[in-house]
Amino acid sequence: MTFNLALRGGASVRTTPFTAWPIYDDREARGLQSVLESRNWGGYPCPNDLAREFAQKFATAHGARYGVAVMNGTVSLELALKAAGIGFGDEVIVPAYTWEGTAAAVLFCGAVPVFVDVDPNTYCLDVTLLEAACTERTKAIIPVHLGFRFADMDAIMEIATRRGLFVLEDCAHAHGARWRSSGQERGAGATGHAGSFSFQTSKLMTAGEGGIVITSDINLADQVIRLTNCGRPPRRESVGEPMLGHNYRLTEFQAAVLLAQLERLDEQTDLRERRTSQLEDGLRQIEGLSVLPRDPRIARQASYHYVFKFHPEQFGGIHRNAFVAALKAEGVPCDGRFYEAVYRSSLFEFAAEKYPAWAQSKRKFDCPVAVRAGYEESVWLPHQIFLGDERDVDDILTAIQKIKDNVAELAGYEDERIRLQGMSRAQRALLEVKPPY
């Protein structure tokens, strides 16, 4: 029998690689060489010269007054929470559909993550469920701007202001994105009390690792620096209680790379938006796939990954995982269970058992939208494949249509649900080890 799909031995639609990531040029090389020759390599004094310059430029570009560059994006979440006074037994609302690090940062503070389901139109925190999730212990909300959409910051800030809650935007996917509210436009991370970004290798800007906290509250920024720099106050005028801190400083090598990355962010953001708009036009023509509607308040979209929904009924009843496997075989990088419902993740489950406040918490969670997105519905395309030309998007659409036309060839393909049946928790954990995103 002759098969058409590459997964069954047919020819792949795409045989050449998409745009490689990370992207670099002489700017990164010159910056690294300059730091090397300066012999001023580390993060001390904190912030060091290039780290200070980068943090200020990045904060300004996003509409905040202050920025503190740190080791990575999970650390930046943790430090912002601790700087805001979040501690043992406090509850912090987080979306159920995100990377485990969002909730882990809460645990690292001794606090308790409270998982709230996500909006099916954005996969971001469902604001209609926020009030019911709050208790007298609730102290903060971490909205995550996921994939290429924004959480509803207007509604979140209204609730937070009324209840006196700290809002920390997780912007690990949102470098360069902008939100418009009441005629005022702000960058991601500048509407809440603080914003946290990651510069890990896969992100829209990268130095391999790194993170930043941005805020317009100088006292919060001071506390983040204290925690980053072994407890040392950054200014004589700094307020707040003395505290122990770690060494979470960013090196000058990383700052040099990030300064160069920031210079090309706007151009790359605009290019990704053009390419993802082209993709959306094509996806709307394929029955069985749907796009996440764009909120008109998103003034500028930053596509860390482009996410669309897969509906098996129009694809011969195959599982999402079979579709993803087939698309990969056609030469298109993609993922299905890129994220999952965090409270059901074995990675989080194992880690959370070691934190007393979480162990004492009796709250149970039922987040069906997050479960459906993580295990059945979402398909993720990485941002770098949208940094090429229009033919790249054409190939993606051609590959998807090919799968649709030949979906009968996937009948009986062993999906993840079947493979996991009957396995112990430890065996499942081995299969669920995540890529380092």
Protein Blocks (a to p, Z undefined) as FASTA:
>chain_A
ZZfblknopacfblcdcdddddddfklmmmmmmmmmnopablbdcddfklmmmmmmmmmm
nopabdcddfblmlmmmmmmmmnopaehiacdddfbdcfklmmmmmmnopacddddddfk
lopacfklmmmmpcfklcbdcdddehjaccdfklmmmmmmmnopacdddfklmgoiacde
ehiacdehilmmbdcddfbfklmbdehiacddddfbfklmmmmmmmmnnopafbfklgcj
ddddddfbdcfklmmmmmmmmmmmmmmmmmmmmmmmmmmmmmmmpghiacddddfklmbd
cdfbacddddfklnoopafklmmmmmmmnopacdfklpacfklpmklmmmmmmpmklmmp
ccdcddfklmmmmmmmpccddfklmmmcfklmmmmmmmmmmmmmmmmmmgoiacfklmmg
opafklmmmmmpccdZZ
